[in-house]
Amino acid sequence: MAQVLLASRNAKKLRELRAVVERAGIVGLEVVGLDDLPPFEELPEDAPDFAGNALIKARQGFAMTGLPCLADDSGICVDALNGMPGLLSARWSGRHGDDQANLRLLLDQLSDVPDARRGAHFLSVCALVGDPGRVPGGAVTVEGVWRGTLLRAPRGDGGFGYDPIFLPDGAGADGAGAARLTAAEMTPEAKNAVSHRARALAQLVEPLRALAG
């Protein structure tokens, strides 16, 4: 069976990519993560944009393992903060991965921003790198955007990061006219069908199908 490496140790990202592969009916392709393989030195993500960071991870994963490698870099971009936190989303409070501190700091910074100006979007850029004979041009990058607004207090216990204050545009997870849900109130299945990362990954279905062939 062919394998594709997801350059992540995030179990939720792994489940999301595996769900994309399953929904697309791709057979003969196994999605593995970094924790499934012998460890290797990971390069710093020091590019000036999401695409650059995704490519750093995907190129390194391919070079070190020989497997076609998919990597994602993502974050939240707030209109009133000129697109920040952006690349700094995971370490906005100064400590990488401290979701609660990051969320509290963002809420504090937006405390005086009126509801009409609390627009934001999640952005995901995914890069797929592999042998040029299997991946077009040796590298493919795509992006997905999920627009919404930011609440003044968290709602919901699911998801991670800024999900509890992100209210997506449009209908709720239960269909048109349903109460709108934050990303943290949605079921994992519902979120994974519409999120920024899902929208990016959906554009990679055909390249992933080719890897399985």
C-alpha positions as CSV (number, residue, x, y, z in Angstrom):
1,M,0.0,0.0,0.0
2,A,1.3,3.5,-0.9
3,Q,1.9,5.9,2.0
4,V,1.7,9.7,2.3
5,L,3.3,11.4,5.3
6,L,1.5,14.2,7.1
7,A,4.2,16.3,8.7
8,S,2.4,16.7,12.0
9,R,2.0,15.1,15.4
10,N,-1.5,16.5,15.7
11,A,-3.9,13.6,16.0
12,K,-6.8,15.8,14.9
13,K,-5.1,16.8,11.7
14,L,-4.3,13.2,11.0
15,R,-8.0,12.2,11.4
16,E,-9.0,15.1,9.2
17,L,-6.7,14.0,6.3
18,R,-7.7,10.4,6.7
19,A,-11.4,11.5,6.5
20,V,-10.7,13.4,3.3
21,V,-9.1,10.3,1.8
22,E,-12.0,8.1,2.9
23,R,-14.7,10.6,1.7
24,A,-13.0,10.8,-1.7
25,G,-13.1,7.0,-2.0
26,I,-9.3,6.8,-2.4
27,V,-8.1,3.3,-1.8
28,G,-4.6,2.0,-1.5
29,L,-3.2,5.1,0.3
30,E,-2.2,5.0,4.0
31,V,-1.8,8.3,5.8
32,V,1.0,8.3,8.4
33,G,2.1,11.0,10.8
34,L,5.5,11.9,12.3
35,D,5.0,9.8,15.3
36,D,4.6,6.7,13.1
37,L,8.1,7.0,11.8
38,P,11.7,7.2,13.2
39,P,12.3,10.8,14.4
40,F,14.4,13.2,12.4
41,E,15.6,16.8,13.0
42,E,12.8,19.2,12.1
43,L,13.7,22.6,10.6
44,P,12.5,25.8,12.1
45,E,9.4,27.3,10.5
46,D,10.8,30.7,9.8
47,A,9.3,31.6,6.4
48,P,7.5,35.0,6.1
49,D,4.2,33.4,5.1
50,F,2.0,30.3,5.6
51,A,2.9,28.8,2.2
52,G,6.6,29.1,3.0
53,N,6.2,27.3,6.3
54,A,4.1,24.6,4.8
55,L,6.7,24.0,2.1
56,I,9.6,23.9,4.7
57,K,7.8,21.1,6.5
58,A,6.7,19.2,3.4
59,R,10.1,19.3,1.8
60,Q,11.9,18.3,4.9
61,G,9.6,15.4,5.5
62,F,10.0,14.1,1.9
63,A,13.8,14.6,2.0
64,M,14.1,12.6,5.3
65,T,11.7,9.8,4.6
66,G,11.4,9.5,0.9
67,L,7.6,9.5,1.3
68,P,5.4,12.1,-0.5
69,C,4.8,14.6,2.3
70,L,1.8,16.8,3.1
71,A,2.2,19.7,5.5
72,D,-0.2,22.5,6.7
73,D,0.4,25.9,8.1
74,S,-2.6,27.7,9.4
75,G,-3.8,30.5,11.7
76,I,-6.5,33.0,12.4
77,C,-6.4,36.4,10.7
78,V,-8.4,39.2,12.5
79,D,-9.7,42.1,10.4
80,A,-9.4,44.7,13.2
81,L,-5.8,43.6,13.8
82,N,-4.7,43.9,10.2
83,G,-4.6,40.2,9.7
84,M,-2.8,39.3,13.0
85,P,-2.2,37.0,14.8
86,G,-1.7,35.2,11.4
87,L,1.6,33.4,11.5
88,L,1.9,34.0,15.2
89,S,-1.5,32.4,16.1
90,A,0.0,29.4,18.0
91,R,2.3,31.6,20.1
92,W,0.3,34.9,20.3
93,S,0.7,35.1,24.0
94,G,4.5,34.3,23.8
95,R,4.2,30.6,24.7
96,H,3.8,28.2,21.8
97,G,0.7,26.1,22.0
98,D,-0.9,27.7,25.1
99,D,-4.4,27.9,23.6
100,Q,-6.1,29.4,26.7
101,A,-3.5,32.2,27.0
102,N,-3.6,33.0,23.3
103,L,-7.4,33.1,23.3
104,R,-7.5,35.4,26.4
105,L,-5.0,37.8,25.0
106,L,-6.9,38.0,21.7
107,L,-10.2,38.7,23.5
108,D,-8.5,41.4,25.6
109,Q,-7.1,43.1,22.5
110,L,-10.6,43.1,20.9
111,S,-12.5,44.2,24.0
112,D,-13.3,47.7,22.6
113,V,-13.9,46.5,19.0
114,P,-17.7,46.7,18.1
115,D,-19.5,43.6,17.0
116,A,-19.7,44.9,13.4
117,R,-15.9,45.0,13.1
118,R,-15.1,41.6,14.6
119,G,-14.7,39.8,11.3
120,A,-11.9,37.2,11.0
121,H,-11.0,34.2,9.0
122,F,-9.0,31.0,9.5
123,L,-6.5,30.4,6.7
124,S,-4.8,27.1,5.9
125,V,-2.1,26.5,3.3
126,C,-1.3,22.9,2.5
127,A,1.8,21.8,0.6
128,L,2.3,18.4,-1.0
129,V,5.9,17.5,-2.0
130,G,7.1,14.4,-3.6
131,D,8.9,13.0,-6.6
132,P,8.0,15.0,-9.7
133,G,6.9,11.8,-11.4
134,R,4.2,11.4,-8.8
135,V,3.5,15.0,-7.6
136,P,3.0,17.6,-10.4
137,G,6.1,19.8,-10.5
138,G,7.4,18.1,-7.4
139,A,5.3,20.5,-5.1
140,V,1.7,21.6,-5.0
141,T,0.3,24.3,-2.7
142,V,-3.3,25.1,-2.0
143,E,-5.2,27.3,0.5
144,G,-8.5,27.3,2.2
145,V,-10.3,30.1,3.9
146,W,-13.1,29.9,6.5
147,R,-14.7,33.2,7.3
148,G,-16.6,34.2,10.4
149,T,-16.8,36.6,13.4
150,L,-15.3,36.6,16.8
151,L,-17.5,36.4,19.9
152,R,-16.8,38.2,23.2
153,A,-16.7,35.0,25.3
154,P,-15.9,31.3,24.5
155,R,-18.6,28.9,23.6
156,G,-18.2,25.1,23.3
157,D,-15.7,22.5,24.5
158,G,-14.6,21.0,21.2
159,G,-11.9,21.9,18.8
160,F,-8.8,23.7,19.8
161,G,-7.1,27.1,19.6
162,Y,-9.5,29.9,18.8
163,D,-12.4,27.6,17.9
164,P,-14.5,28.6,21.0
165,I,-14.8,32.3,19.9
166,F,-15.0,31.7,16.1
167,L,-18.6,31.9,14.8
168,P,-18.5,30.8,11.1
169,D,-20.5,32.7,8.5
170,G,-23.7,30.9,7.3
171,A,-25.9,28.3,8.8
172,G,-25.1,26.2,11.8
173,A,-24.0,22.6,11.7
174,D,-27.6,21.3,11.7
175,G,-28.5,23.0,8.4
176,A,-30.1,26.2,7.0
177,G,-31.9,28.1,9.6
178,A,-30.3,26.3,12.5
179,A,-28.8,28.1,15.4
180,R,-25.2,29.2,14.5
181,L,-22.5,27.2,16.3
182,T,-19.0,28.2,17.1
183,A,-16.3,26.0,15.7
184,A,-15.9,24.5,19.2
185,E,-19.6,23.6,19.3
186,M,-19.6,21.7,16.0
187,T,-19.1,18.0,15.9
188,P,-15.7,17.0,14.6
189,E,-17.4,15.6,11.5
190,A,-19.3,18.8,10.8
191,K,-16.2,21.0,11.3
192,N,-14.0,18.7,9.2
193,A,-16.4,19.1,6.3
194,V,-16.2,22.9,6.2
195,S,-13.1,24.1,7.9
196,H,-10.3,26.0,6.3
197,R,-8.1,22.9,6.4
198,A,-10.8,20.8,4.9
199,R,-11.3,23.3,2.1
200,A,-7.6,23.2,1.3
201,L,-7.3,19.5,1.5
202,A,-10.3,19.0,-0.8
203,Q,-8.2,20.6,-3.5
204,L,-5.6,17.9,-3.1
205,V,-7.9,14.9,-3.7
206,E,-6.7,14.3,-7.3
207,P,-3.0,14.5,-6.5
208,L,-3.6,12.2,-3.5
209,R,-5.5,9.8,-5.7
210,A,-2.6,9.7,-8.1
211,L,-0.3,8.7,-5.3
212,A,-2.5,5.8,-4.5
213,G,-2.4,4.6,-8.1
